[in-house]
Amino acid sequence: MLTLSLVLAVGAMGAAFASWTDQVSIEGEVNTGTLGYEVCCFSETWVYKVLVASDWGAPGDVLESDVPIPDPESQGLLLVACADWVDQDPGCLDPVAACLQGSNQSFTVMFDNIFPCVWFKADIVLHYIGSIPAKLSPEMEFGADSGWLQELWEMDENPEFYGKAYKWEEIATGQFGWVPVDLEGLQLEYCDRIMLEWWLHLPQDNTLQNRSAEFTTTIDMVQWNEYVAP
C-alpha cells in the first residue's frame, strides 16, 4: 500500500508541473494605402460682344474673360457663348477648407452657343493626395451623334478640339512652373499637381451650325506597380 501511494503522489505532482504556462503576445495593426485626389481650381471662357464703345473696346468687338462678368448688360456687354463648369465657380479654392476631395468624382463642362474663330478653353487643377504612387491612364469617348466633334478631336494636324496636360514642377532652382506632360503612364506622388485643359475651336463651316455633342474624358488612377501600358 505504501509503494502504491508513493507512485500516485509522484504522478499527481507531475501533472501539476505540466500545467505551468508562459505566453508571448503580439499585437498587429494594418493600414491600407489610398489613391486619391482633390480638385482645387477651375478655369472657364466667357465671350461677350461689346455693344457700345467703352473700356471694353469698340462696338462689335469680342471680349473674352476667364470668369463671368457680373451684370454684363449694364456694362455694355452681351454674353454670347461660354465654356462653363456646371455648378462650379471659376478660380482656385481654399486648398485646406474647400478643395473637392474624394474619388470617382464627375464634373461637367458645358461649351454653350460657341461659334467660329474663338478658342474656348476649360481647365481644372488636380492635387494628388494618395498615400501610394499612382499612374494615370486617360480615355476619351464620344456620345451618339457626336461624330462631328470626334472628327475635330482626331484631326492629324492642328486639331480644332484637343486636350493638354501639365505638371507643376521645379523648372529652375527655387522656381516652379507648369511643364507639359503626357498623361498616359504619368506617375503621381503625394502632393503632385496636374492641370488638365480642353480647347475647342470651330472652323468656318456652315454645316456645324445648330449641332450638339457629348464627350467624356475618363482618367484612371492605378497603383504604380499594377499599371499596364496600352
Residue pairs with C-beta under 8 A, 6 or more apart in sequence:
33 130
33 131
33 132
33 223
34 129
34 130
34 131
34 132
35 103
35 130
35 132
35 134
35 221
35 222
35 223
36 101
36 102
36 103
36 128
36 129
36 130
37 101
37 103
37 126
37 127
37 128
37 129
37 130
37 221
38 99
38 100
38 101
38 102
38 126
38 127
38 129
39 93
39 99
39 100
39 105
39 107
39 124
39 125
39 126
39 127
40 92
40 93
40 95
40 99
40 100
40 125
40 126
40 127
40 193
41 91
41 92
41 93
41 123
41 124
41 125
41 195
42 85
42 88
42 89
42 90
42 91
42 122
42 123
42 124
43 66
43 90
43 91
43 121
43 122
43 123
43 124
44 66
44 67
44 68
44 82
44 83
44 84
44 85
44 90
44 122
45 64
45 65
45 66
45 82
45 83
45 118
45 119
45 120
45 121
45 122
46 64
46 65
46 66
46 67
46 68
46 69
46 79
46 82
46 84
47 62
47 63
47 64
47 65
47 79
47 80
47 81
47 82
47 118
47 120
48 56
48 62
48 63
48 64
48 65
48 69
48 72
48 77
48 78
48 79
48 80
49 60
49 61
49 62
49 63
49 77
49 78
49 80
50 56
50 57
50 58
50 59
50 60
50 61
50 62
50 63
50 76
50 77
51 59
51 73
51 76
51 77
51 78
52 59
52 76
53 59
54 75
54 76
56 63
56 75
56 76
56 77
57 63
62 118
63 77
64 118
66 90
67 90
67 91
68 79
68 82
68 84
68 90
69 75
69 77
72 78
72 79
80 113
80 115
81 111
81 112
81 113
81 114
81 115
81 118
81 120
82 110
82 111
82 112
82 113
82 120
83 109
83 110
83 111
83 112
83 114
83 120
83 121
83 122
83 198
83 200
84 109
84 110
84 112
84 122
85 107
85 108
85 109
85 110
85 122
85 124
86 107
86 108
86 109
86 110
87 108
88 107
92 125
93 99
93 100
95 127
99 127
101 129
107 124
109 122
109 198
111 120
111 122
111 200
114 120
114 200
114 202
115 202
116 201
116 202
116 203
116 204
116 205
116 208
117 201
117 202
117 204
118 201
119 199
119 200
119 201
120 199
120 200
120 201
121 197
121 198
121 199
121 200
122 197
122 198
123 195
123 196
123 197
123 198
124 195
124 196
125 193
125 194
125 195
125 196
126 193
126 194
126 195
126 196
127 191
127 192
127 193
128 134
128 188
128 189
128 190
128 191
128 192
128 193
128 194
129 190
129 191
130 188
130 190
130 221
131 190
132 223
132 224
133 187
133 188
133 189
133 223
133 224
134 187
134 188
134 221
134 222
134 223
134 224
135 185
135 186
135 187
135 188
135 221
135 222
135 223
135 224
135 227
136 183
136 184
136 185
136 186
136 187
136 188
136 219
136 220
136 221
136 222
137 183
137 184
137 185
137 219
137 220
137 222
137 227
137 230
138 163
138 183
138 184
138 217
138 218
138 219
138 220
139 217
139 218
139 219
139 220
140 153
140 163
140 215
140 216
140 217
140 218
141 215
141 216
141 218
142 149
142 150
142 153
142 213
142 214
142 215
142 216
143 213
143 214
143 215
143 216
144 214
145 212
145 213
146 213
146 214
146 215
148 207
148 208
148 211
148 213
149 161
149 211
149 213
149 215
150 215
152 159
152 160
152 161
152 200
153 159
153 161
153 162
153 215
160 200
160 201
160 202
160 203
161 198
161 199
161 200
161 201
162 198
162 199
163 196
163 197
163 198
163 199
163 217
164 180
164 196
164 197
164 199
165 180
165 181
165 182
165 183
165 186
165 194
165 195
165 196
165 197
166 178
166 179
166 180
166 181
166 194
166 195
166 197
167 178
167 179
167 181
167 186
167 192
167 193
167 194
167 195
168 176
168 177
168 178
168 179
168 192
168 193
168 194
168 195
169 176
169 177
169 179
170 176
171 177
171 179
178 195
181 194
183 194
183 196
183 219
184 229
184 230
185 227
185 229
186 194
187 224
188 194
188 221
196 217
196 219
198 217
202 208
